[in-house]
Amino acid sequence: MAYPAGIKGVVVGEGDTYEEALRDVQSALKFHLESFGPGALDTDEPVLDAFVAEATV
């Protein structure tokens, strides 16, 4: 699951791999901006990029 921090509203992307989740969240973010306009990015919060993975041993 991918969640871009630093925007107004909630945008989530899902995928079985990092690349799939990133592509999905990019698509969702594009839709969010088309729906709510560039003002949805007006925020003082920093934009973060973090990667979390689950592994079995």
HELIX and SHEET records of a PDB file:
HELIX    1   1 TYR A   18  PHE A   36  1                                  19    
HELIX    2   2 PRO A   38  LEU A   41  5                                   4    
END                                                                             
